[in-house]
């Protein structure tokens, strides 16, 4: 416990607070992790939407005569 007390005395009020990723960039590590989670989720939603659109165009579209319009 001695090391933790020394660290707390050295850091003062900053002890236990999250640090920025880069000194000049005001983004915390937890905010960066949140950004990665949101963008990953958005990418999967985009992939799912692309597959759904492909299925509609490929299988349902020809049933409505869209194939003649495209070709």
mmJSON file of the N, C-alpha and C atoms, coordinates in Angstrom:
{"data_MODEL":{"atom_site":{
"group_PDB":["ATOM","ATOM","ATOM","ATOM","ATOM","ATOM","ATOM","ATOM","ATOM","ATOM","ATOM","ATOM","ATOM","ATOM","ATOM","ATOM","ATOM","ATOM","ATOM","ATOM","ATOM","ATOM","ATOM","ATOM","ATOM","ATOM","ATOM","ATOM","ATOM","ATOM","ATOM","ATOM","ATOM","ATOM","ATOM","ATOM","ATOM","ATOM","ATOM","ATOM","ATOM","ATOM","ATOM","ATOM","ATOM","ATOM","ATOM","ATOM","ATOM","ATOM","ATOM","ATOM","ATOM","ATOM","ATOM","ATOM","ATOM","ATOM","ATOM","ATOM","ATOM","ATOM","ATOM","ATOM","ATOM","ATOM","ATOM","ATOM","ATOM","ATOM","ATOM","ATOM","ATOM","ATOM","ATOM","ATOM","ATOM","ATOM","ATOM","ATOM","ATOM","ATOM","ATOM","ATOM","ATOM","ATOM","ATOM","ATOM","ATOM","ATOM","ATOM","ATOM","ATOM","ATOM","ATOM","ATOM","ATOM","ATOM","ATOM","ATOM","ATOM","ATOM","ATOM","ATOM","ATOM","ATOM","ATOM","ATOM","ATOM","ATOM","ATOM","ATOM","ATOM","ATOM","ATOM","ATOM","ATOM","ATOM","ATOM","ATOM","ATOM","ATOM","ATOM","ATOM","ATOM","ATOM","ATOM","ATOM","ATOM","ATOM","ATOM","ATOM","ATOM","ATOM","ATOM","ATOM","ATOM","ATOM","ATOM","ATOM","ATOM","ATOM","ATOM","ATOM","ATOM","ATOM","ATOM","ATOM","ATOM","ATOM","ATOM","ATOM","ATOM","ATOM","ATOM","ATOM","ATOM","ATOM","ATOM","ATOM","ATOM","ATOM","ATOM","ATOM","ATOM","ATOM","ATOM","ATOM","ATOM","ATOM","ATOM","ATOM","ATOM","ATOM","ATOM","ATOM","ATOM","ATOM","ATOM","ATOM","ATOM","ATOM","ATOM","ATOM","ATOM","ATOM","ATOM","ATOM","ATOM","ATOM","ATOM","ATOM","ATOM","ATOM","ATOM","ATOM","ATOM","ATOM","ATOM","ATOM","ATOM","ATOM","ATOM","ATOM","ATOM","ATOM","ATOM","ATOM","ATOM","ATOM","ATOM","ATOM","ATOM"],
"id":[1,2,3,4,5,6,7,8,9,10,11,12,13,14,15,16,17,18,19,20,21,22,23,24,25,26,27,28,29,30,31,32,33,34,35,36,37,38,39,40,41,42,43,44,45,46,47,48,49,50,51,52,53,54,55,56,57,58,59,60,61,62,63,64,65,66,67,68,69,70,71,72,73,74,75,76,77,78,79,80,81,82,83,84,85,86,87,88,89,90,91,92,93,94,95,96,97,98,99,100,101,102,103,104,105,106,107,108,109,110,111,112,113,114,115,116,117,118,119,120,121,122,123,124,125,126,127,128,129,130,131,132,133,134,135,136,137,138,139,140,141,142,143,144,145,146,147,148,149,150,151,152,153,154,155,156,157,158,159,160,161,162,163,164,165,166,167,168,169,170,171,172,173,174,175,176,177,178,179,180,181,182,183,184,185,186,187,188,189,190,191,192,193,194,195,196,197,198,199,200,201,202,203,204,205,206,207,208,209,210,211,212,213],
"type_symbol":["N","C","C","N","C","C","N","C","C","N","C","C","N","C","C","N","C","C","N","C","C","N","C","C","N","C","C","N","C","C","N","C","C","N","C","C","N","C","C","N","C","C","N","C","C","N","C","C","N","C","C","N","C","C","N","C","C","N","C","C","N","C","C","N","C","C","N","C","C","N","C","C","N","C","C","N","C","C","N","C","C","N","C","C","N","C","C","N","C","C","N","C","C","N","C","C","N","C","C","N","C","C","N","C","C","N","C","C","N","C","C","N","C","C","N","C","C","N","C","C","N","C","C","N","C","C","N","C","C","N","C","C","N","C","C","N","C","C","N","C","C","N","C","C","N","C","C","N","C","C","N","C","C","N","C","C","N","C","C","N","C","C","N","C","C","N","C","C","N","C","C","N","C","C","N","C","C","N","C","C","N","C","C","N","C","C","N","C","C","N","C","C","N","C","C","N","C","C","N","C","C","N","C","C","N","C","C","N","C","C","N","C","C"],
"label_atom_id":["N","CA","C","N","CA","C","N","CA","C","N","CA","C","N","CA","C","N","CA","C","N","CA","C","N","CA","C","N","CA","C","N","CA","C","N","CA","C","N","CA","C","N","CA","C","N","CA","C","N","CA","C","N","CA","C","N","CA","C","N","CA","C","N","CA","C","N","CA","C","N","CA","C","N","CA","C","N","CA","C","N","CA","C","N","CA","C","N","CA","C","N","CA","C","N","CA","C","N","CA","C","N","CA","C","N","CA","C","N","CA","C","N","CA","C","N","CA","C","N","CA","C","N","CA","C","N","CA","C","N","CA","C","N","CA","C","N","CA","C","N","CA","C","N","CA","C","N","CA","C","N","CA","C","N","CA","C","N","CA","C","N","CA","C","N","CA","C","N","CA","C","N","CA","C","N","CA","C","N","CA","C","N","CA","C","N","CA","C","N","CA","C","N","CA","C","N","CA","C","N","CA","C","N","CA","C","N","CA","C","N","CA","C","N","CA","C","N","CA","C","N","CA","C","N","CA","C","N","CA","C","N","CA","C","N","CA","C","N","CA","C","N","CA","C","N","CA","C"],
"label_alt_id":[null,null,null,null,null,null,null,null,null,null,null,null,null,null,null,null,null,null,null,null,null,null,null,null,null,null,null,null,null,null,null,null,null,null,null,null,null,null,null,null,null,null,null,null,null,null,null,null,null,null,null,null,null,null,null,null,null,null,null,null,null,null,null,null,null,null,null,null,null,null,null,null,null,null,null,null,null,null,null,null,null,null,null,null,null,null,null,null,null,null,null,null,null,null,null,null,null,null,null,null,null,null,null,null,null,null,null,null,null,null,null,null,null,null,null,null,null,null,null,null,null,null,null,null,null,null,null,null,null,null,null,null,null,null,null,null,null,null,null,null,null,null,null,null,null,null,null,null,null,null,null,null,null,null,null,null,null,null,null,null,null,null,null,null,null,null,null,null,null,null,null,null,null,null,null,null,null,null,null,null,null,null,null,null,null,null,null,null,null,null,null,null,null,null,null,null,null,null,null,null,null,null,null,null,null,null,null,null,null,null,null,null,null],
"label_comp_id":["UNK","UNK","UNK","UNK","UNK","UNK","UNK","UNK","UNK","UNK","UNK","UNK","UNK","UNK","UNK","UNK","UNK","UNK","UNK","UNK","UNK","UNK","UNK","UNK","UNK","UNK","UNK","UNK","UNK","UNK","UNK","UNK","UNK","UNK","UNK","UNK","UNK","UNK","UNK","UNK","UNK","UNK","UNK","UNK","UNK","UNK","UNK","UNK","UNK","UNK","UNK","UNK","UNK","UNK","UNK","UNK","UNK","UNK","UNK","UNK","UNK","UNK","UNK","UNK","UNK","UNK","UNK","UNK","UNK","UNK","UNK","UNK","UNK","UNK","UNK","UNK","UNK","UNK","UNK","UNK","UNK","UNK","UNK","UNK","UNK","UNK","UNK","UNK","UNK","UNK","UNK","UNK","UNK","UNK","UNK","UNK","UNK","UNK","UNK","UNK","UNK","UNK","UNK","UNK","UNK","UNK","UNK","UNK","UNK","UNK","UNK","UNK","UNK","UNK","UNK","UNK","UNK","UNK","UNK","UNK","UNK","UNK","UNK","UNK","UNK","UNK","UNK","UNK","UNK","UNK","UNK","UNK","UNK","UNK","UNK","UNK","UNK","UNK","UNK","UNK","UNK","UNK","UNK","UNK","UNK","UNK","UNK","UNK","UNK","UNK","UNK","UNK","UNK","UNK","UNK","UNK","UNK","UNK","UNK","UNK","UNK","UNK","UNK","UNK","UNK","UNK","UNK","UNK","UNK","UNK","UNK","UNK","UNK","UNK","UNK","UNK","UNK","UNK","UNK","UNK","UNK","UNK","UNK","UNK","UNK","UNK","UNK","UNK","UNK","UNK","UNK","UNK","UNK","UNK","UNK","UNK","UNK","UNK","UNK","UNK","UNK","UNK","UNK","UNK","UNK","UNK","UNK","UNK","UNK","UNK","UNK","UNK","UNK"],
"label_asym_id":["A","A","A","A","A","A","A","A","A","A","A","A","A","A","A","A","A","A","A","A","A","A","A","A","A","A","A","A","A","A","A","A","A","A","A","A","A","A","A","A","A","A","A","A","A","A","A","A","A","A","A","A","A","A","A","A","A","A","A","A","A","A","A","A","A","A","A","A","A","A","A","A","A","A","A","A","A","A","A","A","A","A","A","A","A","A","A","A","A","A","A","A","A","A","A","A","A","A","A","A","A","A","A","A","A","A","A","A","A","A","A","A","A","A","A","A","A","A","A","A","A","A","A","A","A","A","A","A","A","A","A","A","A","A","A","A","A","A","A","A","A","A","A","A","A","A","A","A","A","A","A","A","A","A","A","A","A","A","A","A","A","A","A","A","A","A","A","A","A","A","A","A","A","A","A","A","A","A","A","A","A","A","A","A","A","A","A","A","A","A","A","A","A","A","A","A","A","A","A","A","A","A","A","A","A","A","A","A","A","A","A","A","A"],
"label_entity_id":["1","1","1","1","1","1","1","1","1","1","1","1","1","1","1","1","1","1","1","1","1","1","1","1","1","1","1","1","1","1","1","1","1","1","1","1","1","1","1","1","1","1","1","1","1","1","1","1","1","1","1","1","1","1","1","1","1","1","1","1","1","1","1","1","1","1","1","1","1","1","1","1","1","1","1","1","1","1","1","1","1","1","1","1","1","1","1","1","1","1","1","1","1","1","1","1","1","1","1","1","1","1","1","1","1","1","1","1","1","1","1","1","1","1","1","1","1","1","1","1","1","1","1","1","1","1","1","1","1","1","1","1","1","1","1","1","1","1","1","1","1","1","1","1","1","1","1","1","1","1","1","1","1","1","1","1","1","1","1","1","1","1","1","1","1","1","1","1","1","1","1","1","1","1","1","1","1","1","1","1","1","1","1","1","1","1","1","1","1","1","1","1","1","1","1","1","1","1","1","1","1","1","1","1","1","1","1","1","1","1","1","1","1"],
"label_seq_id":[1,1,1,2,2,2,3,3,3,4,4,4,5,5,5,6,6,6,7,7,7,8,8,8,9,9,9,10,10,10,11,11,11,12,12,12,13,13,13,14,14,14,15,15,15,16,16,16,17,17,17,18,18,18,19,19,19,20,20,20,21,21,21,22,22,22,23,23,23,24,24,24,25,25,25,26,26,26,27,27,27,28,28,28,29,29,29,30,30,30,31,31,31,32,32,32,33,33,33,34,34,34,35,35,35,36,36,36,37,37,37,38,38,38,39,39,39,40,40,40,41,41,41,42,42,42,43,43,43,44,44,44,45,45,45,46,46,46,47,47,47,48,48,48,49,49,49,50,50,50,51,51,51,52,52,52,53,53,53,54,54,54,55,55,55,56,56,56,57,57,57,58,58,58,59,59,59,60,60,60,61,61,61,62,62,62,63,63,63,64,64,64,65,65,65,66,66,66,67,67,67,68,68,68,69,69,69,70,70,70,71,71,71],
"pdbx_PDB_ins_code":[null,null,null,null,null,null,null,null,null,null,null,null,null,null,null,null,null,null,null,null,null,null,null,null,null,null,null,null,null,null,null,null,null,null,null,null,null,null,null,null,null,null,null,null,null,null,null,null,null,null,null,null,null,null,null,null,null,null,null,null,null,null,null,null,null,null,null,null,null,null,null,null,null,null,null,null,null,null,null,null,null,null,null,null,null,null,null,null,null,null,null,null,null,null,null,null,null,null,null,null,null,null,null,null,null,null,null,null,null,null,null,null,null,null,null,null,null,null,null,null,null,null,null,null,null,null,null,null,null,null,null,null,null,null,null,null,null,null,null,null,null,null,null,null,null,null,null,null,null,null,null,null,null,null,null,null,null,null,null,null,null,null,null,null,null,null,null,null,null,null,null,null,null,null,null,null,null,null,null,null,null,null,null,null,null,null,null,null,null,null,null,null,null,null,null,null,null,null,null,null,null,null,null,null,null,null,null,null,null,null,null,null,null],
"Cartn_x":[0.822,0.0,0.864,2.107,2.989,3.145,3.24,3.405,2.165,1.006,-0.23,-0.316,0.102,0.079,1.066,2.245,3.233,2.711,2.092,1.538,0.431,-0.404,-1.503,-0.963,0.069,0.664,1.311,1.941,2.616,1.614,0.539,-0.437,-1.429,-1.691,-2.623,-4.047,-4.656,-6.06,-6.236,-5.192,-5.296,-5.274,-5.082,-5.014,-6.369,-6.368,-7.585,-8.391,-7.967,-8.687,-8.121,-8.975,-8.561,-7.686,-6.698,-5.831,-6.319,-5.891,-6.186,-5.336,-5.817,-5.051,-3.751,-3.857,-2.696,-2.787,-1.677,-1.729,-2.476,-2.389,-3.016,-4.425,-4.9,-6.217,-7.118,-8.198,-9.03,-10.015,-9.5,-10.339,-9.793,-10.67,-10.276,-10.333,-9.688,-9.65,-11.052,-11.887,-13.246,-14.059,-13.816,-14.521,-14.069,-12.79,-12.28,-12.874,-12.976,-13.583,-15.048,-15.752,-17.152,-17.284,-16.385,-16.394,-16.194,-15.284,-15.03,-16.272,-16.934,-18.15,-19.236,-19.451,-20.498,-20.184,-18.938,-18.6,-18.651,-18.295,-18.403,-19.865,-20.709,-22.143,-22.703,-22.288,-22.747,-22.296,-21.083,-20.584,-21.417,-21.75,-22.57,-23.972,-24.53,-25.848,-25.763,-24.699,-24.505,-24.353,-23.615,-23.453,-24.797,-25.566,-26.891,-27.822,-27.783,-28.62,-28.202,-26.903,-26.42,-26.878,-26.821,-27.268,-28.772,-29.53,-30.978,-31.316,-30.643,-30.886,-30.513,-29.413,-29.001,-30.044,-30.567,-31.586,-32.847,-33.244,-34.437,-34.206,-33.085,-32.812,-32.643,-31.97,-31.635,-32.839,-33.646,-34.71,-36.114,-36.387,-37.738,-37.912,-36.868,-36.94,-37.388,-36.819,-37.251,-38.733,-39.301,-40.72,-41.608,-41.103,-41.863,-41.504,-40.664,-40.296,-39.179,-38.425,-37.336,-36.171,-36.098,-34.958,-34.983,-36.165,-36.272,-35.9,-36.172,-35.852,-34.346,-33.661,-32.222,-31.482,-31.919,-31.207,-31.749],
"Cartn_y":[-1.19,0.0,1.252,1.156,2.309,2.942,2.132,2.656,3.428,2.936,3.631,4.986,5.056,6.339,7.324,6.846,7.727,8.24,7.355,7.75,8.777,8.573,9.496,10.865,10.871,12.141,12.858,12.114,12.704,13.301,12.57,13.021,14.032,13.985,14.935,14.706,15.763,15.678,14.816,14.601,13.809,12.317,11.912,10.495,9.827,8.742,7.99,8.518,9.625,10.17,9.588,9.49,8.959,9.973,9.472,10.343,10.417,11.478,11.606,10.624,10.244,9.342,10.019,11.25,12.062,13.363,13.943,15.171,16.32,16.43,17.537,17.21,15.98,15.556,15.296,16.063,15.917,14.746,13.561,12.36,11.352,10.868,9.893,8.483,7.554,6.168,5.565,5.84,5.29,5.858,7.118,7.708,7.053,6.741,6.068,4.661,3.954,2.628,2.693,3.711,3.894,4.164,4.966,5.261,3.985,3.127,1.871,0.98,0.922,0.106,0.604,1.912,2.469,2.258,2.466,2.305,0.839,-0.063,-1.491,-1.884,-1.411,-1.697,-1.107,0.1,0.723,-0.041,-0.566,-1.348,-2.607,-3.293,-4.506,-4.189,-3.063,-2.657,-2.393,-1.73,-1.471,-2.747,-3.709,-4.992,-5.706,-5.694,-6.325,-5.651,-4.324,-3.589,-3.892,-3.998,-4.309,-5.706,-6.673,-8.037,-8.052,-7.327,-7.271,-6.633,-5.557,-4.908,-5.835,-6.542,-7.479,-8.582,-9.104,-10.145,-9.639,-8.418,-7.847,-7.682,-7.112,-6.888,-8.209,-9.154,-10.415,-11.344,-11.484,-12.49,-11.904,-10.806,-10.249,-9.324,-8.609,-7.663,-8.263,-9.377,-9.955,-10.331,-10.638,-10.966,-9.781,-8.563,-7.359,-6.784,-7.47,-7.003,-5.994,-5.868,-4.909,-5.328,-6.599,-7.063,-6.445,-6.289,-5.698,-4.227,-3.566,-2.142,-1.958,-2.836,-2.717,-3.076,-4.1,-4.541,-3.886],
"Cartn_z":[0.0,0.0,0.0,0.337,0.362,-1.005,-2.052,-3.412,-3.838,-3.506,-3.874,-3.17,-1.926,-1.211,-1.823,-2.201,-2.832,-4.17,-4.929,-6.219,-6.028,-5.022,-4.756,-4.329,-3.513,-3.097,-4.281,-5.172,-6.324,-7.316,-7.606,-8.6,-8.043,-6.767,-6.157,-6.616,-7.156,-7.591,-8.836,-9.611,-10.829,-10.547,-9.306,-8.967,-9.224,-9.981,-10.263,-11.432,-12.034,-13.172,-14.465,-15.434,-16.739,-17.456,-18.172,-18.944,-20.39,-21.066,-22.495,-23.276,-24.454,-25.311,-25.728,-26.206,-26.565,-25.776,-25.392,-24.59,-25.261,-26.577,-27.297,-27.779,-27.559,-28.029,-26.827,-26.666,-25.466,-25.543,-25.826,-25.887,-24.895,-24.032,-23.014,-23.598,-22.926,-23.398,-23.459,-22.48,-22.485,-23.651,-24.006,-25.146,-26.446,-26.553,-27.748,-27.85,-26.737,-26.748,-27.161,-26.683,-27.056,-28.558,-29.105,-30.538,-31.349,-30.914,-31.62,-31.569,-30.423,-30.298,-31.248,-31.295,-32.16,-33.634,-34.03,-35.438,-35.857,-34.947,-35.258,-35.439,-34.555,-34.667,-35.965,-36.301,-37.537,-38.77,-38.722,-39.854,-40.035,-38.957,-39.068,-39.562,-39.133,-39.64,-41.143,-41.576,-42.997,-43.806,-43.272,-43.962,-44.074,-43.006,-43.036,-44.025,-44.079,-45.035,-46.471,-46.697,-48.041,-48.47,-47.568,-47.889,-48.163,-47.333,-47.543,-48.885,-49.228,-50.513,-51.664,-51.554,-52.593,-52.771,-51.643,-51.729,-52.426,-52.102,-52.737,-54.235,-54.603,-56.025,-56.767,-56.154,-56.836,-56.976,-55.933,-55.949,-56.082,-55.45,-55.482,-56.686,-57.033,-58.149,-59.46,-59.886,-61.161,-61.183,-60.052,-59.995,-60.326,-60.129,-60.437,-61.801,-62.551,-63.875,-63.876,-62.791,-62.727,-63.628,-63.97,-64.748,-66.144,-66.726,-68.054,-68.026,-66.931,-66.817,-66.734,-65.988,-65.811,-67.082,-67.774,-68.987,-70.194],
"occupancy":[1.0,1.0,1.0,1.0,1.0,1.0,1.0,1.0,1.0,1.0,1.0,1.0,1.0,1.0,1.0,1.0,1.0,1.0,1.0,1.0,1.0,1.0,1.0,1.0,1.0,1.0,1.0,1.0,1.0,1.0,1.0,1.0,1.0,1.0,1.0,1.0,1.0,1.0,1.0,1.0,1.0,1.0,1.0,1.0,1.0,1.0,1.0,1.0,1.0,1.0,1.0,1.0,1.0,1.0,1.0,1.0,1.0,1.0,1.0,1.0,1.0,1.0,1.0,1.0,1.0,1.0,1.0,1.0,1.0,1.0,1.0,1.0,1.0,1.0,1.0,1.0,1.0,1.0,1.0,1.0,1.0,1.0,1.0,1.0,1.0,1.0,1.0,1.0,1.0,1.0,1.0,1.0,1.0,1.0,1.0,1.0,1.0,1.0,1.0,1.0,1.0,1.0,1.0,1.0,1.0,1.0,1.0,1.0,1.0,1.0,1.0,1.0,1.0,1.0,1.0,1.0,1.0,1.0,1.0,1.0,1.0,1.0,1.0,1.0,1.0,1.0,1.0,1.0,1.0,1.0,1.0,1.0,1.0,1.0,1.0,1.0,1.0,1.0,1.0,1.0,1.0,1.0,1.0,1.0,1.0,1.0,1.0,1.0,1.0,1.0,1.0,1.0,1.0,1.0,1.0,1.0,1.0,1.0,1.0,1.0,1.0,1.0,1.0,1.0,1.0,1.0,1.0,1.0,1.0,1.0,1.0,1.0,1.0,1.0,1.0,1.0,1.0,1.0,1.0,1.0,1.0,1.0,1.0,1.0,1.0,1.0,1.0,1.0,1.0,1.0,1.0,1.0,1.0,1.0,1.0,1.0,1.0,1.0,1.0,1.0,1.0,1.0,1.0,1.0,1.0,1.0,1.0,1.0,1.0,1.0,1.0,1.0,1.0],
"B_iso_or_equiv":[0.0,0.0,0.0,0.0,0.0,0.0,0.0,0.0,0.0,0.0,0.0,0.0,0.0,0.0,0.0,0.0,0.0,0.0,0.0,0.0,0.0,0.0,0.0,0.0,0.0,0.0,0.0,0.0,0.0,0.0,0.0,0.0,0.0,0.0,0.0,0.0,0.0,0.0,0.0,0.0,0.0,0.0,0.0,0.0,0.0,0.0,0.0,0.0,0.0,0.0,0.0,0.0,0.0,0.0,0.0,0.0,0.0,0.0,0.0,0.0,0.0,0.0,0.0,0.0,0.0,0.0,0.0,0.0,0.0,0.0,0.0,0.0,0.0,0.0,0.0,0.0,0.0,0.0,0.0,0.0,0.0,0.0,0.0,0.0,0.0,0.0,0.0,0.0,0.0,0.0,0.0,0.0,0.0,0.0,0.0,0.0,0.0,0.0,0.0,0.0,0.0,0.0,0.0,0.0,0.0,0.0,0.0,0.0,0.0,0.0,0.0,0.0,0.0,0.0,0.0,0.0,0.0,0.0,0.0,0.0,0.0,0.0,0.0,0.0,0.0,0.0,0.0,0.0,0.0,0.0,0.0,0.0,0.0,0.0,0.0,0.0,0.0,0.0,0.0,0.0,0.0,0.0,0.0,0.0,0.0,0.0,0.0,0.0,0.0,0.0,0.0,0.0,0.0,0.0,0.0,0.0,0.0,0.0,0.0,0.0,0.0,0.0,0.0,0.0,0.0,0.0,0.0,0.0,0.0,0.0,0.0,0.0,0.0,0.0,0.0,0.0,0.0,0.0,0.0,0.0,0.0,0.0,0.0,0.0,0.0,0.0,0.0,0.0,0.0,0.0,0.0,0.0,0.0,0.0,0.0,0.0,0.0,0.0,0.0,0.0,0.0,0.0,0.0,0.0,0.0,0.0,0.0,0.0,0.0,0.0,0.0,0.0,0.0],
"pdbx_formal_charge":[null,null,null,null,null,null,null,null,null,null,null,null,null,null,null,null,null,null,null,null,null,null,null,null,null,null,null,null,null,null,null,null,null,null,null,null,null,null,null,null,null,null,null,null,null,null,null,null,null,null,null,null,null,null,null,null,null,null,null,null,null,null,null,null,null,null,null,null,null,null,null,null,null,null,null,null,null,null,null,null,null,null,null,null,null,null,null,null,null,null,null,null,null,null,null,null,null,null,null,null,null,null,null,null,null,null,null,null,null,null,null,null,null,null,null,null,null,null,null,null,null,null,null,null,null,null,null,null,null,null,null,null,null,null,null,null,null,null,null,null,null,null,null,null,null,null,null,null,null,null,null,null,null,null,null,null,null,null,null,null,null,null,null,null,null,null,null,null,null,null,null,null,null,null,null,null,null,null,null,null,null,null,null,null,null,null,null,null,null,null,null,null,null,null,null,null,null,null,null,null,null,null,null,null,null,null,null,null,null,null,null,null,null],
"auth_seq_id":[1,1,1,2,2,2,3,3,3,4,4,4,5,5,5,6,6,6,7,7,7,8,8,8,9,9,9,10,10,10,11,11,11,12,12,12,13,13,13,14,14,14,15,15,15,16,16,16,17,17,17,18,18,18,19,19,19,20,20,20,21,21,21,22,22,22,23,23,23,24,24,24,25,25,25,26,26,26,27,27,27,28,28,28,29,29,29,30,30,30,31,31,31,32,32,32,33,33,33,34,34,34,35,35,35,36,36,36,37,37,37,38,38,38,39,39,39,40,40,40,41,41,41,42,42,42,43,43,43,44,44,44,45,45,45,46,46,46,47,47,47,48,48,48,49,49,49,50,50,50,51,51,51,52,52,52,53,53,53,54,54,54,55,55,55,56,56,56,57,57,57,58,58,58,59,59,59,60,60,60,61,61,61,62,62,62,63,63,63,64,64,64,65,65,65,66,66,66,67,67,67,68,68,68,69,69,69,70,70,70,71,71,71],
"auth_comp_id":["UNK","UNK","UNK","UNK","UNK","UNK","UNK","UNK","UNK","UNK","UNK","UNK","UNK","UNK","UNK","UNK","UNK","UNK","UNK","UNK","UNK","UNK","UNK","UNK","UNK","UNK","UNK","UNK","UNK","UNK","UNK","UNK","UNK","UNK","UNK","UNK","UNK","UNK","UNK","UNK","UNK","UNK","UNK","UNK","UNK","UNK","UNK","UNK","UNK","UNK","UNK","UNK","UNK","UNK","UNK","UNK","UNK","UNK","UNK","UNK","UNK","UNK","UNK","UNK","UNK","UNK","UNK","UNK","UNK","UNK","UNK","UNK","UNK","UNK","UNK","UNK","UNK","UNK","UNK","UNK","UNK","UNK","UNK","UNK","UNK","UNK","UNK","UNK","UNK","UNK","UNK","UNK","UNK","UNK","UNK","UNK","UNK","UNK","UNK","UNK","UNK","UNK","UNK","UNK","UNK","UNK","UNK","UNK","UNK","UNK","UNK","UNK","UNK","UNK","UNK","UNK","UNK","UNK","UNK","UNK","UNK","UNK","UNK","UNK","UNK","UNK","UNK","UNK","UNK","UNK","UNK","UNK","UNK","UNK","UNK","UNK","UNK","UNK","UNK","UNK","UNK","UNK","UNK","UNK","UNK","UNK","UNK","UNK","UNK","UNK","UNK","UNK","UNK","UNK","UNK","UNK","UNK","UNK","UNK","UNK","UNK","UNK","UNK","UNK","UNK","UNK","UNK","UNK","UNK","UNK","UNK","UNK","UNK","UNK","UNK","UNK","UNK","UNK","UNK","UNK","UNK","UNK","UNK","UNK","UNK","UNK","UNK","UNK","UNK","UNK","UNK","UNK","UNK","UNK","UNK","UNK","UNK","UNK","UNK","UNK","UNK","UNK","UNK","UNK","UNK","UNK","UNK","UNK","UNK","UNK","UNK","UNK","UNK"],
"auth_asym_id":["A","A","A","A","A","A","A","A","A","A","A","A","A","A","A","A","A","A","A","A","A","A","A","A","A","A","A","A","A","A","A","A","A","A","A","A","A","A","A","A","A","A","A","A","A","A","A","A","A","A","A","A","A","A","A","A","A","A","A","A","A","A","A","A","A","A","A","A","A","A","A","A","A","A","A","A","A","A","A","A","A","A","A","A","A","A","A","A","A","A","A","A","A","A","A","A","A","A","A","A","A","A","A","A","A","A","A","A","A","A","A","A","A","A","A","A","A","A","A","A","A","A","A","A","A","A","A","A","A","A","A","A","A","A","A","A","A","A","A","A","A","A","A","A","A","A","A","A","A","A","A","A","A","A","A","A","A","A","A","A","A","A","A","A","A","A","A","A","A","A","A","A","A","A","A","A","A","A","A","A","A","A","A","A","A","A","A","A","A","A","A","A","A","A","A","A","A","A","A","A","A","A","A","A","A","A","A","A","A","A","A","A","A"],
"auth_atom_id":["N","CA","C","N","CA","C","N","CA","C","N","CA","C","N","CA","C","N","CA","C","N","CA","C","N","CA","C","N","CA","C","N","CA","C","N","CA","C","N","CA","C","N","CA","C","N","CA","C","N","CA","C","N","CA","C","N","CA","C","N","CA","C","N","CA","C","N","CA","C","N","CA","C","N","CA","C","N","CA","C","N","CA","C","N","CA","C","N","CA","C","N","CA","C","N","CA","C","N","CA","C","N","CA","C","N","CA","C","N","CA","C","N","CA","C","N","CA","C","N","CA","C","N","CA","C","N","CA","C","N","CA","C","N","CA","C","N","CA","C","N","CA","C","N","CA","C","N","CA","C","N","CA","C","N","CA","C","N","CA","C","N","CA","C","N","CA","C","N","CA","C","N","CA","C","N","CA","C","N","CA","C","N","CA","C","N","CA","C","N","CA","C","N","CA","C","N","CA","C","N","CA","C","N","CA","C","N","CA","C","N","CA","C","N","CA","C","N","CA","C","N","CA","C","N","CA","C","N","CA","C","N","CA","C","N","CA","C","N","CA","C","N","CA","C","N","CA","C"],
"pdbx_PDB_model_num":[1,1,1,1,1,1,1,1,1,1,1,1,1,1,1,1,1,1,1,1,1,1,1,1,1,1,1,1,1,1,1,1,1,1,1,1,1,1,1,1,1,1,1,1,1,1,1,1,1,1,1,1,1,1,1,1,1,1,1,1,1,1,1,1,1,1,1,1,1,1,1,1,1,1,1,1,1,1,1,1,1,1,1,1,1,1,1,1,1,1,1,1,1,1,1,1,1,1,1,1,1,1,1,1,1,1,1,1,1,1,1,1,1,1,1,1,1,1,1,1,1,1,1,1,1,1,1,1,1,1,1,1,1,1,1,1,1,1,1,1,1,1,1,1,1,1,1,1,1,1,1,1,1,1,1,1,1,1,1,1,1,1,1,1,1,1,1,1,1,1,1,1,1,1,1,1,1,1,1,1,1,1,1,1,1,1,1,1,1,1,1,1,1,1,1,1,1,1,1,1,1,1,1,1,1,1,1,1,1,1,1,1,1]
}}}
